[in-house]
Amino acid sequence: MNVLVIMSDEHSNSVMGCNGHQVAKTATLDRLAQEGTVFTRAYTNCPVCTPARASFFAGRYVHELGTWDNATPYDGKQPGMSHHLAKHGQTMHSFGKLDLHPDGQYEGLSASRPGHRKRIDIGAFFRQTGEAKPLVEERYKRIGIREGQSNDQRILAETVEWLKQRSNKGRTESQEPWFLYVGFSHPHFPFYVKQQYWDYYDKLITEVPESLNRPFTELNAPLQSLRHYFRSDAIDEETIRRMHVGYYALVQELDDNIGTIIRTLEEEGMYDDTLIIYTSDHGEQLGRHGLWFKCSMYEETANVPMIVKGPQIAQGQRVDIPVSLVDIYPTVCEALNVPHPEGLPGRSLLKLGRGEQDKERNDFVFSEYHAHGMPVGMYMIRWRQWKYVYYTDGVQPQLFDLENDPEEMRDLVASSGESPAIREVLAACEARLRSVCDPDEAEKRAKTYQAKVKRELGLERFDVGDPASSGYVDREYAVPHPEYAVKHQ
């Protein structure tokens, strides 16, 4: 079978009709969910773009790769998905955002529009100062009508043309299976959208929910720092409303773009023999808990879509076993009949997708964050109904029961931390975390590396970058290379 992986940017799992959203229109994704399997507990391995995509591509966690932040993209020195597939005669064809190092080496990757990270975000180098992102208030003004063609439209056009060149129509002999990755930027900010989408949601969304306009007393000190970093405390109600209009509009445009790809597969006779995986690098906080954009472990940011549709995949199935982005690499390998490398933390999704049990899979998933806006290291374990969030530097951890508290308003450590039952859950969660890494040691490595790169780049102030880019430094700065903690294979 063929394999198509579509990864969007900043799409929350909850913002799809198939998951009960009442506003955003996602007819294509709803169809894929009906014809395939939805993994309801899918999580990013890092809630920010560059590290998350590194984990997807290399199949490893951020602390293994040293891709701590949006200034340190994966560079291919630790072999990843394309390298491994190349050893077995397969090519990873790609259009759109990958967010890899522009000077990296990616054997087996064919990417005419690679979407690599050519400018670095220096926010992580100032994460301990407590400063807000320079000119971040300007970001909230970048909402409105888009004129002209977007980059996603160009990616879509190239994808459609590529698929048409591989059409099965009229062929009497079968083709070799192919693997295509498509990386869309929507619904990532800025929220510039087409007029027809704006008009629809602008009429539909007329007021701001009360839950977004209140004191956010549930935030601990690190999350208060994150709120200040993005100046989420300085947004007026009309801007909040417009942000929702723009976000939902981009979600629908993304869904329509995916619909064009699905129609092309059908028209060219390839739909039934293609494994389709849809996911996103992370979600969008969208004002919940007083936070915007990403960089937290709340569900809006950490819980991402994961829909798998294809040959032998159960239709209309919903799987609540935890999965994450590192599972995609071994899934692609199995679908292409390629043995996946030993030692990767992820597992193929196909067994679960077929409705079978996977007894070798861990019963939890892991995420971590060491980047801008967060003065300490932050880790997440998602296990059973529990979400455990560990902070370094002596900050008290958090524990949420998502079955009884899906909005994550009641931290059980703060309210019931002395309960023997809660202490038992905390111990079980921490044991799972430490089976993956030593969280304090990993955060120490992150900060040591970030301090070294900051000195090498000569960065003394946070406002040295291009003002128009709100925190990005000029392209004259070399993009740093990560320091890997795993042996090159």
C-alpha positions as CSV (number, residue, x, y, z in Angstrom):
1,M,0.0,0.0,0.0
2,N,1.0,3.7,-0.4
3,V,1.4,5.9,2.7
4,L,0.3,9.5,3.0
5,V,1.1,11.5,6.2
6,I,-0.5,14.9,6.5
7,M,0.7,17.0,9.4
8,S,-0.9,20.4,10.1
9,D,0.4,23.0,12.5
10,E,-1.3,23.9,15.8
11,H,-4.5,22.0,15.4
12,S,-6.2,21.0,18.6
13,N,-7.7,17.5,18.7
14,S,-11.0,18.9,20.1
15,V,-11.5,21.2,17.2
16,M,-13.0,18.7,14.8
17,G,-16.6,17.8,14.3
18,C,-15.8,14.1,14.7
19,N,-14.7,14.9,18.3
20,G,-17.8,16.9,19.1
21,H,-16.8,20.4,18.2
22,Q,-19.9,22.4,17.5
23,V,-18.4,25.4,15.6
24,A,-15.5,24.4,13.3
25,K,-16.6,22.7,10.1
26,T,-14.3,19.7,9.3
27,A,-16.2,17.6,6.8
28,T,-13.1,15.9,5.3
29,L,-11.6,14.9,8.7
30,D,-15.0,13.7,9.9
31,R,-15.2,11.5,6.8
32,L,-11.7,10.1,7.4
33,A,-12.7,9.4,11.1
34,Q,-15.8,7.6,9.9
35,E,-13.9,5.5,7.4
36,G,-10.9,4.9,9.7
37,T,-9.7,4.9,13.3
38,V,-9.5,7.9,15.6
39,F,-6.9,7.8,18.4
40,T,-8.5,10.0,21.0
41,R,-5.5,10.1,23.3
42,A,-2.8,11.1,20.8
43,Y,-0.2,13.5,22.2
44,T,2.7,15.6,20.9
45,N,6.1,14.8,22.3
46,C,6.8,18.5,22.7
47,P,4.3,21.3,22.5
48,V,6.2,23.5,20.1
49,C,6.9,23.3,16.4
50,T,10.6,22.4,15.8
51,P,11.2,19.9,18.6
52,A,7.8,18.2,17.9
53,R,8.7,17.7,14.3
54,A,12.1,16.4,15.2
55,S,10.5,13.7,17.3
56,F,8.2,12.8,14.4
57,F,11.0,12.6,11.9
58,A,13.6,10.9,14.0
59,G,11.2,8.8,16.1
60,R,13.0,9.9,19.3
61,Y,12.3,12.2,22.2
62,V,13.6,15.7,22.4
63,H,16.0,15.0,25.3
64,E,17.6,12.3,23.1
65,L,18.0,14.5,20.1
66,G,19.0,17.8,21.8
67,T,16.4,19.6,19.7
68,W,15.3,21.6,22.8
69,D,13.6,24.6,21.2
70,N,12.8,26.6,18.0
71,A,16.4,27.5,17.6
72,T,17.8,24.0,17.4
73,P,16.3,22.0,14.6
74,Y,17.0,18.3,13.9
75,D,19.9,18.1,11.3
76,G,20.0,14.4,10.3
77,K,23.2,13.5,12.1
78,Q,21.2,11.0,14.1
79,P,19.5,9.0,11.4
80,G,15.8,9.4,11.0
81,M,12.9,8.2,9.0
82,S,14.1,9.1,5.5
83,H,17.6,7.7,6.2
84,H,16.2,4.4,7.3
85,L,13.7,4.1,4.5
86,A,16.5,4.9,2.0
87,K,18.4,1.8,3.2
88,H,15.4,-0.3,2.1
89,G,14.9,1.3,-1.2
90,Q,12.2,3.8,-0.3
91,T,12.0,7.5,-0.7
92,M,10.3,10.0,1.6
93,H,8.6,12.5,-0.8
94,S,7.7,15.7,0.9
95,F,5.9,19.0,0.3
96,G,5.6,21.7,3.0
97,K,6.7,22.3,6.5
98,L,9.2,20.0,8.1
99,D,11.1,22.5,10.3
100,L,14.4,20.7,10.0
101,H,17.9,22.3,9.9
102,P,18.6,24.0,6.5
103,D,22.1,22.6,6.4
104,G,21.2,19.1,7.5
105,Q,21.7,15.9,5.6
106,Y,18.6,13.9,5.0
107,E,19.3,10.8,2.8
108,G,16.2,9.5,1.2
109,L,14.3,12.8,1.5
110,S,12.9,14.3,-1.7
111,A,11.6,17.7,-0.8
112,S,11.2,20.4,-3.4
113,R,9.6,22.7,-0.9
114,P,11.1,21.5,2.4
115,G,10.0,24.2,4.8
116,H,13.1,24.0,6.9
117,R,13.8,26.4,9.8
118,K,16.1,29.1,8.4
119,R,15.6,31.7,11.2
120,I,15.9,30.9,14.8
121,D,13.6,31.9,17.7
122,I,15.9,33.2,20.5
123,G,13.2,33.1,23.2
124,A,14.6,29.9,24.8
125,F,17.9,31.8,25.4
126,F,16.0,34.2,27.7
127,R,13.6,31.8,29.3
128,Q,14.9,32.4,32.8
129,T,14.7,36.2,32.7
130,G,10.9,36.3,32.9
131,E,10.8,38.8,30.0
132,A,7.8,39.0,27.7
133,K,8.5,38.3,24.0
134,P,9.4,41.6,22.3
135,L,6.6,43.1,20.4
136,V,4.4,40.1,21.0
137,E,1.4,42.4,21.3
138,E,1.7,42.8,17.5
139,R,1.0,39.2,17.0
140,Y,-2.6,39.6,18.2
141,K,-3.1,42.2,15.5
142,R,-2.2,39.8,12.7
143,I,-5.8,38.7,12.1
144,G,-8.0,39.4,9.1
145,I,-8.6,38.8,5.4
146,R,-5.8,37.2,3.3
147,E,-5.2,38.5,-0.2
148,G,-3.4,36.4,-2.7
149,Q,-2.1,32.8,-2.6
150,S,-1.0,31.3,0.7
151,N,2.0,28.9,1.1
152,D,-0.5,26.1,1.9
153,Q,-2.2,26.7,-1.4
154,R,1.2,26.3,-3.2
155,I,1.9,23.1,-1.2
156,L,-1.6,21.8,-2.1
157,A,-1.1,22.5,-5.9
158,E,2.3,20.7,-5.9
159,T,0.8,17.8,-3.9
160,V,-2.1,17.4,-6.4
161,E,0.3,17.5,-9.4
162,W,2.6,14.9,-7.8
163,L,-0.3,12.5,-7.1
164,K,-1.7,12.9,-10.7
165,Q,1.7,11.9,-12.0
166,R,1.4,8.6,-10.1
167,S,-2.2,8.0,-11.2
168,N,-3.4,4.4,-11.4
169,K,-6.0,5.2,-14.0
170,G,-5.5,3.1,-17.1
171,R,-2.6,1.2,-15.7
172,T,-2.6,-2.6,-16.2
173,E,0.4,-3.3,-13.9
174,S,0.8,-2.2,-10.3
175,Q,3.2,0.6,-9.2
176,E,5.7,0.5,-6.5
177,P,4.2,1.8,-3.3
178,W,5.1,5.4,-2.4
179,F,5.4,7.5,0.7
180,L,4.4,11.1,0.7
181,Y,4.5,13.6,3.5
182,V,2.5,16.9,3.3
183,G,3.1,19.6,5.9
184,F,0.5,22.3,6.0
185,S,1.0,25.5,8.1
186,H,-2.7,26.1,8.9
187,P,-4.2,26.7,11.4
188,H,-1.0,28.3,12.9
189,F,-1.1,32.0,13.5
190,P,-1.1,34.6,12.0
191,F,-4.8,34.2,11.4
192,Y,-5.1,35.6,7.9
193,V,-8.0,33.8,6.1
194,K,-10.0,33.9,2.9
195,Q,-13.0,36.2,2.9
196,Q,-15.6,33.5,2.7
197,Y,-14.3,31.7,5.7
198,W,-14.0,34.9,7.7
199,D,-17.5,36.0,6.9
200,Y,-19.0,32.7,8.0
201,Y,-17.3,32.6,11.4
202,D,-17.5,36.3,12.0
203,K,-21.3,36.1,12.0
204,L,-21.3,32.9,14.0
205,I,-19.0,34.0,16.8
206,T,-20.4,37.1,18.4
207,E,-19.2,37.0,22.0
208,V,-16.4,35.7,24.2
209,P,-17.2,32.8,26.6
210,E,-17.1,33.8,30.2
211,S,-14.5,31.1,30.9
212,L,-11.9,33.1,28.9
213,N,-12.5,36.3,30.8
214,R,-11.7,35.6,34.4
215,P,-8.9,35.4,36.9
216,F,-6.8,32.3,36.0
217,T,-6.0,31.3,39.5
218,E,-5.3,27.7,38.5
219,L,-2.0,28.7,36.9
220,N,1.2,27.9,38.9
221,A,4.3,30.2,38.8
222,P,5.8,28.6,35.6
223,L,2.5,28.9,33.7
224,Q,2.1,32.4,34.9
225,S,5.5,33.1,33.4
226,L,4.3,31.6,30.1
227,R,1.1,33.7,30.2
228,H,3.3,36.8,30.7
229,Y,5.7,35.8,27.9
230,F,3.0,35.9,25.3
231,R,1.2,38.9,27.1
232,S,-1.9,36.8,27.2
233,D,-3.0,39.1,30.1
234,A,-3.2,42.1,27.8
235,I,-5.8,41.0,25.2
236,D,-9.2,42.7,25.0
237,E,-12.4,40.8,24.4
238,E,-12.8,41.8,20.7
239,T,-9.3,40.5,20.0
240,I,-10.2,37.2,21.7
241,R,-13.3,37.0,19.5
242,R,-11.4,37.7,16.3
243,M,-8.8,35.1,17.3
244,H,-11.5,32.5,17.4
245,V,-12.9,33.6,14.1
246,G,-9.5,33.4,12.5
247,Y,-8.6,30.1,14.0
248,Y,-11.8,28.3,13.1
249,A,-11.6,29.7,9.6
250,L,-8.1,28.4,9.1
251,V,-9.2,25.0,10.5
252,Q,-11.9,24.8,7.8
253,E,-9.6,25.9,5.1
254,L,-7.1,23.2,6.2
255,D,-9.9,20.7,6.1
256,D,-10.9,21.8,2.6
257,N,-7.3,21.5,1.4
258,I,-7.1,18.0,2.7
259,G,-10.4,17.3,1.0
260,T,-8.8,18.3,-2.3
261,I,-6.1,15.7,-1.7
262,I,-8.6,13.0,-0.9
263,R,-10.6,13.8,-4.1
264,T,-7.4,13.6,-6.1
265,L,-6.6,10.2,-4.6
266,E,-10.1,9.0,-5.5
267,E,-10.0,10.4,-9.0
268,E,-6.6,8.8,-9.7
269,G,-7.6,5.4,-8.4
270,M,-5.3,5.4,-5.3
271,Y,-7.6,6.1,-2.4
272,D,-8.5,2.5,-1.4
273,D,-4.8,1.4,-1.5
274,T,-3.4,4.3,0.5
275,L,-2.8,4.5,4.3
276,I,-3.7,8.0,5.3
277,I,-2.4,9.4,8.6
278,Y,-3.6,12.8,9.7
279,T,-2.0,14.6,12.7
280,S,-0.6,17.9,13.9
281,D,2.6,18.9,15.6
282,H,0.7,20.4,18.6
283,G,-2.5,22.2,19.4
284,E,-3.6,25.8,20.1
285,Q,-4.5,26.9,23.6
286,L,-7.0,29.5,22.2
287,G,-7.3,31.4,25.5
288,R,-8.2,28.4,27.7
289,H,-6.6,28.7,31.1
290,G,-5.6,32.3,30.1
291,L,-3.0,31.0,27.6
292,W,-2.6,31.4,23.9
293,F,-0.7,29.6,21.2
294,K,1.0,26.5,22.6
295,C,3.9,25.6,25.0
296,S,1.7,24.0,27.7
297,M,0.6,20.5,28.7
298,Y,-3.1,21.4,28.8
299,E,-5.2,19.3,26.5
300,E,-5.8,22.1,24.0
301,T,-2.1,22.1,23.2
302,A,-0.8,18.6,24.0
303,N,-3.7,16.5,22.7
304,V,-3.4,16.3,18.9
305,P,-5.5,14.7,16.2
306,M,-4.5,11.2,15.1
307,I,-6.7,9.7,12.4
308,V,-5.6,6.6,10.5
309,K,-7.5,5.3,7.5
310,G,-6.5,2.7,5.0
311,P,-6.5,-1.0,4.0
312,Q,-7.5,-3.3,6.9
313,I,-8.0,-0.3,9.3
314,A,-11.2,-0.6,11.3
315,Q,-13.9,1.8,10.2
316,G,-15.5,4.1,12.8
317,Q,-13.3,2.9,15.5
318,R,-12.2,5.1,18.4
319,V,-9.1,4.0,20.4
320,D,-8.4,5.5,23.8
321,I,-5.0,3.9,24.3
322,P,-2.3,6.6,24.5
323,V,-0.2,7.2,21.4
324,S,2.1,10.0,20.3
325,L,4.0,11.4,17.3
326,V,7.0,9.0,17.8
327,D,4.6,6.2,16.8
328,I,4.3,7.5,13.2
329,Y,7.8,6.4,12.1
330,P,7.3,2.7,13.0
331,T,3.8,2.9,11.5
332,V,5.2,4.1,8.1
333,C,7.8,1.3,8.2
334,E,5.3,-1.4,8.8
335,A,3.0,-0.1,6.1
336,L,5.8,-0.1,3.6
337,N,7.0,-3.6,4.7
338,V,10.3,-2.1,6.1
339,P,11.7,-3.3,9.4
340,H,11.8,-0.5,11.9
341,P,15.0,0.2,13.8
342,E,15.5,-1.3,17.2
343,G,15.4,0.9,20.3
344,L,12.9,3.5,19.2
345,P,10.3,4.5,21.8
346,G,7.4,4.4,19.4
347,R,5.2,1.5,18.2
348,S,3.3,1.0,15.0
349,L,-0.3,2.1,15.1
350,L,-1.5,-0.5,12.6
351,K,-2.2,-3.3,15.1
352,L,-4.4,-1.0,17.2
353,G,-5.9,0.4,14.0
354,R,-7.0,-3.1,12.9
355,G,-8.7,-3.6,16.2
356,E,-6.1,-5.8,17.7
357,Q,-4.3,-5.6,21.0
358,D,-0.7,-4.4,21.2
359,K,0.6,-5.9,24.5
360,E,4.1,-4.7,24.0
361,R,3.1,-1.0,23.9
362,N,3.8,1.1,26.9
363,D,0.6,2.1,28.9
364,F,1.6,5.8,28.9
365,V,2.9,8.5,26.6
366,F,5.5,11.1,27.3
367,S,6.0,14.8,26.4
368,E,8.5,17.4,27.5
369,Y,9.2,21.1,27.1
370,H,12.4,23.2,27.5
371,A,11.7,26.3,25.4
372,H,10.6,29.9,25.4
373,G,8.3,31.3,28.1
374,M,8.9,28.4,30.6
375,P,11.7,29.1,33.2
376,V,11.8,25.4,34.3
377,G,11.6,22.0,32.5
378,M,8.1,20.7,32.1
379,Y,7.2,17.0,31.5
380,M,3.9,15.2,31.0
381,I,2.9,11.5,31.5
382,R,-0.5,10.5,30.2
383,W,-1.6,7.3,31.8
384,R,-5.1,5.8,32.3
385,Q,-7.3,8.7,33.3
386,W,-4.4,10.6,34.7
387,K,-2.3,13.5,33.4
388,Y,0.8,14.1,35.5
389,V,2.9,17.2,34.9
390,Y,6.3,17.4,36.4
391,Y,8.3,20.6,36.8
392,T,12.0,20.9,37.6
393,D,13.6,23.3,40.1
394,G,11.4,22.1,43.0
395,V,8.1,23.3,41.6
396,Q,5.2,21.1,42.8
397,P,3.9,18.7,40.2
398,Q,0.3,18.6,39.0
399,L,-2.1,15.7,38.6
400,F,-5.4,15.8,36.8
401,D,-8.1,13.2,36.5
402,L,-9.3,13.8,32.9
403,E,-12.3,11.5,33.3
404,N,-13.8,13.5,36.1
405,D,-12.1,16.9,35.3
406,P,-11.7,17.1,31.5
407,E,-11.1,20.9,31.6
408,E,-8.2,20.4,34.0
409,M,-9.4,22.8,36.7
410,R,-8.7,20.7,39.8
411,D,-5.1,19.9,40.5
412,L,-5.2,16.9,42.8
413,V,-1.8,17.5,44.2
414,A,-2.9,20.9,45.5
415,S,-6.3,19.7,46.7
416,S,-5.7,16.1,47.7
417,G,-2.0,15.6,47.8
418,E,-2.0,14.0,51.2
419,S,-4.5,11.3,50.2
420,P,-2.9,7.8,50.1
421,A,-4.7,7.0,46.9
422,I,-3.3,10.2,45.2
423,R,0.2,9.6,46.5
424,E,0.0,6.1,45.0
425,V,-1.0,7.5,41.6
426,L,1.8,10.2,41.8
427,A,4.4,7.5,42.6
428,A,3.2,5.4,39.6
429,C,3.3,8.4,37.3
430,E,6.8,9.5,38.4
431,A,8.1,6.0,38.0
432,R,6.9,6.1,34.4
433,L,8.5,9.5,33.8
434,R,11.9,8.3,35.2
435,S,11.7,5.1,33.1
436,V,12.1,7.5,30.1
437,C,14.6,10.0,31.5
438,D,16.0,11.8,34.5
439,P,13.9,15.0,34.2
440,D,16.2,17.2,36.2
441,E,19.3,16.0,34.4
442,A,17.7,16.6,31.0
443,E,16.6,20.1,31.9
444,K,20.1,20.8,33.1
445,R,21.5,19.7,29.8
446,A,19.0,21.9,28.0
447,K,19.9,25.0,29.9
448,T,23.6,24.4,29.6
449,Y,23.3,24.0,25.9
450,Q,21.1,27.1,25.5
451,A,23.5,29.2,27.6
452,K,26.4,28.1,25.4
453,V,24.6,28.9,22.1
454,K,23.5,32.2,23.5
455,R,27.2,33.1,24.2
456,E,28.3,31.8,20.8
457,L,25.7,34.0,19.0
458,G,26.6,37.0,21.1
459,L,23.1,37.5,22.3
460,E,22.9,40.0,25.2
461,R,19.4,41.3,24.9
462,F,16.1,39.8,23.9
463,D,15.2,42.6,21.5
464,V,18.2,42.2,19.1
465,G,16.1,40.5,16.4
466,D,14.2,41.7,13.5
467,P,11.3,43.8,15.0
468,A,9.0,42.6,12.2
469,S,9.5,39.0,13.2
470,S,8.8,39.4,16.9
471,G,11.7,37.6,18.5
472,Y,13.4,36.0,15.6
473,V,17.0,36.9,14.9
474,D,18.3,37.9,11.5
475,R,19.3,35.2,9.0
476,E,22.9,36.2,9.3
477,Y,23.1,34.1,12.5
478,A,24.0,30.5,11.9
479,V,21.3,28.0,12.8
480,P,22.7,25.9,15.8
481,H,23.1,22.2,15.5
482,P,21.8,19.9,18.3
483,E,24.0,17.9,20.6
484,Y,22.6,14.4,20.6
485,A,22.3,12.2,23.7
486,V,21.9,9.0,21.7
487,K,24.6,7.2,19.8
488,H,24.4,7.7,16.0
489,Q,23.1,4.5,14.3
